[in-house]
Amino acid sequence: MKITIVRTPLGEAPEWVREAWIGLTFPVIGAKQRMAAYGVLTRPRNWFAQVWANLTGKSFEMTGYLVNAKLAVDLLAEHQLEAAAWWREHLPDRLDGEGQFLFDADACEEVSSSADRAV
């Protein structure tokens, strides 16, 4: 399954960076899900910090779609190079091919396989 970003996603990135996602389509990892989420700038940097954030209420629940962060930023670079550069500067550790971004469901539309379009 794929999603298209149709509204400005939630998040801590500057609004112009988040707005740059609009119109892009990504394959998702799994189905829509509800999970603990963290801000991209204030996120825990290791497993212990993540557990601590969950216990102390510094995480929040979000329903959304997981996408591969590197793929997302690479596609973003084709559309808005400055926004992609912001992600590469602020989250280089998430762009190793294993990192993921969670896009809130309200910002996304599911794309059926018959309607897939390249971006």
C-alpha atoms as a printed R data frame, in Angstrom:
    type eleno elety resid chain resno      x      y      z
1   ATOM     1    CA   MET     A     1  0.000  0.000  0.000
2   ATOM     2    CA   LYS     A     2  1.002  3.603 -0.548
3   ATOM     3    CA   ILE     A     3 -0.046  6.929  0.902
4   ATOM     4    CA   THR     A     4 -0.119 10.412 -0.526
5   ATOM     5    CA   ILE     A     5  0.437 13.345  1.797
6   ATOM     6    CA   VAL     A     6 -2.567 15.642  1.276
7   ATOM     7    CA   ARG     A     7 -2.271 18.040  4.250
8   ATOM     8    CA   THR     A     8  0.577 19.449  6.307
9   ATOM     9    CA   PRO     A     9  1.693 16.648  8.644
10  ATOM    10    CA   LEU     A    10  1.963 17.183 12.382
11  ATOM    11    CA   GLY     A    11  5.419 17.579 13.824
12  ATOM    12    CA   GLU     A    12  8.241 19.652 15.227
13  ATOM    13    CA   ALA     A    13  9.896 20.430 11.896
14  ATOM    14    CA   PRO     A    14  9.326 23.977 10.649
15  ATOM    15    CA   GLU     A    15  5.999 24.423  8.870
16  ATOM    16    CA   TRP     A    16  7.642 25.061  5.473
17  ATOM    17    CA   VAL     A    17  9.499 21.740  5.800
18  ATOM    18    CA   ARG     A    18  6.318 19.852  6.729
19  ATOM    19    CA   GLU     A    19  4.355 21.550  3.921
20  ATOM    20    CA   ALA     A    20  6.922 20.288  1.403
21  ATOM    21    CA   TRP     A    21  5.614 16.725  1.920
22  ATOM    22    CA   ILE     A    22  2.225 17.608  0.404
23  ATOM    23    CA   GLY     A    23  1.641 15.797 -2.877
24  ATOM    24    CA   LEU     A    24  4.295 13.122 -2.389
25  ATOM    25    CA   THR     A    25  3.444  9.411 -2.436
26  ATOM    26    CA   PHE     A    26  5.284  6.758 -0.428
27  ATOM    27    CA   PRO     A    27  5.012  3.019  0.137
28  ATOM    28    CA   VAL     A    28  4.067  2.290  3.742
29  ATOM    29    CA   ILE     A    29  5.539 -0.203  6.167
30  ATOM    30    CA   GLY     A    30  2.564 -2.274  7.281
31  ATOM    31    CA   ALA     A    31 -0.938 -0.901  7.761
32  ATOM    32    CA   LYS     A    32 -2.248  2.195  9.492
33  ATOM    33    CA   GLN     A    33 -1.435  1.867 13.182
34  ATOM    34    CA   ARG     A    34 -1.696  3.598 16.534
35  ATOM    35    CA   MET     A    35  1.580  3.881 18.390
36  ATOM    36    CA   ALA     A    36  3.695  5.953 20.738
37  ATOM    37    CA   ALA     A    37  5.233  8.873 18.885
38  ATOM    38    CA   TYR     A    38  7.893 11.477 19.618
39  ATOM    39    CA   GLY     A    39  8.867 14.822 18.166
40  ATOM    40    CA   VAL     A    40 11.658 14.644 15.592
41  ATOM    41    CA   LEU     A    41 13.744 17.188 17.486
42  ATOM    42    CA   THR     A    42 12.938 16.118 21.051
43  ATOM    43    CA   ARG     A    43 12.780 12.355 20.460
44  ATOM    44    CA   PRO     A    44 14.619  9.913 22.715
45  ATOM    45    CA   ARG     A    45 17.988  8.926 21.262
46  ATOM    46    CA   ASN     A    46 18.218  5.387 22.688
47  ATOM    47    CA   TRP     A    47 16.081  2.554 24.006
48  ATOM    48    CA   PHE     A    48 16.374  3.583 27.678
49  ATOM    49    CA   ALA     A    49 15.433  7.179 26.892
50  ATOM    50    CA   GLN     A    50 12.454  5.915 24.875
51  ATOM    51    CA   VAL     A    51 11.192  3.842 27.818
52  ATOM    52    CA   TRP     A    52 11.714  6.817 30.132
53  ATOM    53    CA   ALA     A    53  9.810  9.116 27.749
54  ATOM    54    CA   ASN     A    54  6.911  6.657 27.679
55  ATOM    55    CA   LEU     A    55  6.846  6.386 31.485
56  ATOM    56    CA   THR     A    56  7.043 10.133 32.066
57  ATOM    57    CA   GLY     A    57  4.433 11.146 29.489
58  ATOM    58    CA   LYS     A    58  6.847 12.684 26.987
59  ATOM    59    CA   SER     A    59  5.500 10.503 24.200
60  ATOM    60    CA   PHE     A    60  2.054 10.797 22.648
61  ATOM    61    CA   GLU     A    61 -0.249  8.388 20.853
62  ATOM    62    CA   MET     A    62 -0.638  8.885 17.121
63  ATOM    63    CA   THR     A    63 -2.512  6.983 14.448
64  ATOM    64    CA   GLY     A    64 -0.627  7.031 11.196
65  ATOM    65    CA   TYR     A    65  1.536  5.362  8.621
66  ATOM    66    CA   LEU     A    66  5.182  4.381  8.889
67  ATOM    67    CA   VAL     A    67  7.425  5.020  5.894
68  ATOM    68    CA   ASN     A    68 11.116  4.459  5.316
69  ATOM    69    CA   ALA     A    69 12.738  7.770  6.273
70  ATOM    70    CA   LYS     A    70 15.612  7.572  3.764
71  ATOM    71    CA   LEU     A    71 13.281  6.810  0.865
72  ATOM    72    CA   ALA     A    72 10.938  9.618  1.946
73  ATOM    73    CA   VAL     A    73 13.732 12.207  2.131
74  ATOM    74    CA   ASP     A    74 15.234 11.024 -1.169
75  ATOM    75    CA   LEU     A    75 11.827 11.518 -2.846
76  ATOM    76    CA   LEU     A    76 11.408 14.859 -1.087
77  ATOM    77    CA   ALA     A    77 14.779 15.987 -2.503
78  ATOM    78    CA   GLU     A    78 13.380 15.571 -6.024
79  ATOM    79    CA   HIS     A    79 10.498 17.873 -5.118
80  ATOM    80    CA   GLN     A    80 11.941 20.342 -2.589
81  ATOM    81    CA   LEU     A    81 15.715 20.172 -2.123
82  ATOM    82    CA   GLU     A    82 15.836 22.681  0.749
83  ATOM    83    CA   ALA     A    83 13.313 20.709  2.831
84  ATOM    84    CA   ALA     A    84 15.247 17.480  2.236
85  ATOM    85    CA   ALA     A    85 18.427 19.259  3.332
86  ATOM    86    CA   TRP     A    86 16.694 20.251  6.579
87  ATOM    87    CA   TRP     A    87 15.939 16.577  7.341
88  ATOM    88    CA   ARG     A    88 19.474 15.519  6.419
89  ATOM    89    CA   GLU     A    89 20.940 18.155  8.732
90  ATOM    90    CA   HIS     A    90 18.656 17.516 11.709
91  ATOM    91    CA   LEU     A    91 18.078 13.738 11.538
92  ATOM    92    CA   PRO     A    92 21.071 12.111  9.810
93  ATOM    93    CA   ASP     A    93 20.842  9.074 12.110
94  ATOM    94    CA   ARG     A    94 17.280  8.328 10.898
95  ATOM    95    CA   LEU     A    95 18.359  8.272  7.236
96  ATOM    96    CA   ASP     A    96 20.498  5.134  7.354
97  ATOM    97    CA   GLY     A    97 17.892  3.051  5.512
98  ATOM    98    CA   GLU     A    98 16.485  1.575  8.737
99  ATOM    99    CA   GLY     A    99 14.877  4.720 10.211
100 ATOM   100    CA   GLN     A   100 11.180  5.442  9.867
101 ATOM   101    CA   PHE     A   101  8.885  8.452  9.834
102 ATOM   102    CA   LEU     A   102  5.327  8.308 11.154
103 ATOM   103    CA   PHE     A   103  2.898 10.475  9.187
104 ATOM   104    CA   ASP     A   104 -0.355 11.236 11.003
105 ATOM   105    CA   ALA     A   105 -3.377  9.627  9.343
106 ATOM   106    CA   ASP     A   106 -5.196 12.955  8.938
107 ATOM   107    CA   ALA     A   107 -2.431 14.197  6.630
108 ATOM   108    CA   CYS     A   108 -2.573 11.104  4.411
109 ATOM   109    CA   GLU     A   109 -4.765  9.404  1.832
110 ATOM   110    CA   GLU     A   110 -4.346  5.743  1.017
111 ATOM   111    CA   VAL     A   111 -3.565  5.104 -2.641
112 ATOM   112    CA   SER     A   112 -4.994  1.974 -4.171
113 ATOM   113    CA   SER     A   113 -2.678 -0.100 -6.331
114 ATOM   114    CA   SER     A   114 -4.732  0.687 -9.448
115 ATOM   115    CA   ALA     A   115 -4.311  4.409 -8.809
116 ATOM   116    CA   ASP     A   116 -0.570  4.356 -7.949
117 ATOM   117    CA   ARG     A   117  1.298  7.261 -9.405
118 ATOM   118    CA   ALA     A   118  4.990  8.001 -9.439
119 ATOM   119    CA   VAL     A   119  6.226 11.105 -7.720
